[in-house]
């Protein structure tokens, strides 16, 4: 594709993430909009009739397996395989938090199964962040196979809308407020919500990177479009 060497070196990482997020995002869209689960339109529904120890529906279990395996791999990949960036430590923390949330949700059986299977609880809320947000972050700061960059103007609103508007509005509202209203003394309340709030802080952190990226492009401070998270390298002329 006539990529520069440094872009060619990042191509496997970007291509793999694009492939996985496209599949997982599509499956998440299927669960949210093409099944009987009302999680997106009625977030508090994840706590209706809450009970412990119920079976996990097969389609939800597939999502658990998909996400847990990815984040387990991503911890290793971020540390030893991917390009090391300014936010790599935060990325590692994100993967650990996401894996902990999803795995503990499955282990604690925070779900129900009624006459019309209603799915999991906090796990559904945790994965809404993944479903609604991750595809917006897959490749906007890296080069696609044709060597053309996705316009940053489309990234900034999408990132804000999915991760800083819908995530607090739907996920945090359901887990922080609705859960106590519907299930007083719900177990692991502070554990799950503390980790979800950590994710929110990381979303704000990465959104600031995007704002910085867009500002540098609009102000003409970047001669070529580069990932602002990457460390500066010596000029090739030197």
Secondary structure as UniProt FT lines:
FT   HELIX           5..33
FT   TURN            39..41
FT   HELIX           43..47
FT   TURN            48..49
FT   HELIX           58..80
FT   TURN            86..87
FT   HELIX           88..107
FT   TURN            108..109
FT   HELIX           122..133
FT   HELIX           134..137
FT   TURN            140..141
FT   TURN            145..146
FT   HELIX           152..159
FT   HELIX           160..178
FT   HELIX           179..182
FT   TURN            184..185
FT   TURN            187..188
FT   HELIX           189..218
FT   TURN            219..220
FT   TURN            228..229
FT   TURN            236..237
//
